[in-house]
Amino acid sequence: MAALAALVALFAAPHQTLAQAPDVTTYQDWAVECLTQAETGAKPCEMRQFVFADEARTQRALMVVVGYPRPVGDPGMLLLLPLGISIPAGVFLQIDQGEPQPIPVERCEPDGCVIELLLSPAYLAVLKAGSQATVHAHDRSRRRFVITFSLLGFTAALGSLTPG
């Protein structure tokens, strides 16, 4: 439970005052963003990917963030899905052609529904070996829909992060 609390703090806490604009480095389909905090000089980094529901990139369908929550040694992943998903129907994450695995929705907030996962070494190996991940969810009418995000560049982006 403490590990999940640390994961929530990493992704949900508002960023402190920044000393400068964030540094962004791209690794194929992943962006690594590092923010220098004015108060401490610390430069925490996280990797991100956005999936949009429209070609104009105005309606976000999914946000994926990966980082190292403190004091946990393993990385964590946050998925932000749109509001209106059917929680009783469940949400599942599938890597390539593997079996979809259930993932718990932690809460829904005004920006969307939040899923927080600590990534074990075994699950990290699956992510690093994969080329795409698919989130399976259901809408209010319990019709299934999928959102796919790329794993291209995942290993390099993760390798650029420093464990907390």
Backbone hydrogen bonds, N-H to C=O, Kabsch-Sander energy under -0.5 kcal/mol:
donor,donor_aa,acceptor,acceptor_aa,energy
5,A,1,M,-2.0
6,A,2,A,-2.0
7,L,3,A,-2.0
8,V,4,L,-2.6
9,A,5,A,-2.1
10,L,6,A,-2.0
11,F,7,L,-1.9
12,A,8,V,-3.2
13,A,8,V,-0.5
13,A,9,A,-1.1
19,A,36,T,-2.3
20,Q,36,T,-0.6
23,D,34,C,-2.6
25,T,32,V,-2.4
27,Y,30,W,-3.3
29,D,152,L,-1.7
30,W,27,Y,-2.1
31,A,48,R,-2.4
32,V,25,T,-3.5
33,E,31,A,-0.6
33,E,46,E,-2.9
34,C,23,D,-2.8
35,L,44,P,-2.0
36,T,34,C,-0.5
37,Q,35,L,-0.6
37,Q,42,A,-2.8
38,A,17,T,-3.0
39,E,17,T,-0.5
41,G,37,Q,-3.1
46,E,33,E,-1.9
47,M,66,V,-2.9
48,R,31,A,-3.0
49,Q,64,V,-2.0
51,V,62,L,-2.8
53,A,59,Q,-3.6
54,D,59,Q,-0.5
57,R,54,D,-1.4
60,R,58,T,-0.6
61,A,51,V,-2.9
62,L,51,V,-1.9
63,M,80,L,-1.4
64,V,49,Q,-2.8
65,V,78,L,-2.5
66,V,47,M,-2.7
67,G,76,G,-2.1
76,G,67,G,-3.4
77,M,117,L,-3.2
78,L,65,V,-3.0
79,L,115,I,-2.7
80,L,63,M,-2.5
81,L,79,L,-0.6
81,L,113,C,-2.9
85,I,82,P,-0.6
86,S,138,H,-2.8
87,I,85,I,-0.9
90,G,86,S,-0.5
90,G,87,I,-1.3
91,V,103,I,-0.6
92,F,136,H,-2.5
93,L,101,Q,-2.8
94,Q,134,T,-2.7
96,D,94,Q,-0.6
96,D,132,Q,-2.8
98,G,95,I,-2.7
101,Q,93,L,-2.8
103,I,91,V,-2.9
106,E,104,P,-0.6
106,E,114,V,-2.8
107,R,114,V,-1.1
109,E,112,G,-3.0
112,G,109,E,-1.3
113,C,81,L,-2.5
114,V,107,R,-3.3
115,I,79,L,-2.5
117,L,77,M,-3.0
119,L,75,P,-3.2
120,S,118,L,-0.8
124,L,120,S,-2.7
125,A,121,P,-1.9
126,V,122,A,-1.4
127,L,123,Y,-2.3
128,K,124,L,-2.9
129,A,125,A,-1.7
130,G,126,V,-1.0
130,G,127,L,-0.6
133,A,149,F,-3.0
134,T,94,Q,-3.0
135,V,147,I,-3.2
136,H,92,F,-2.9
136,H,134,T,-0.6
137,A,135,V,-0.5
137,A,145,F,-2.6
139,D,143,R,-2.3
142,R,139,D,-2.3
145,F,137,A,-2.8
147,I,135,V,-2.1
149,F,133,A,-2.9
151,L,131,S,-2.2
152,L,131,S,-0.6
154,F,151,L,-2.0
157,A,153,G,-2.7
158,L,154,F,-2.8
159,G,155,T,-2.3
160,S,156,A,-1.0
160,S,157,A,-0.8
161,L,157,A,-0.6
161,L,158,L,-1.3
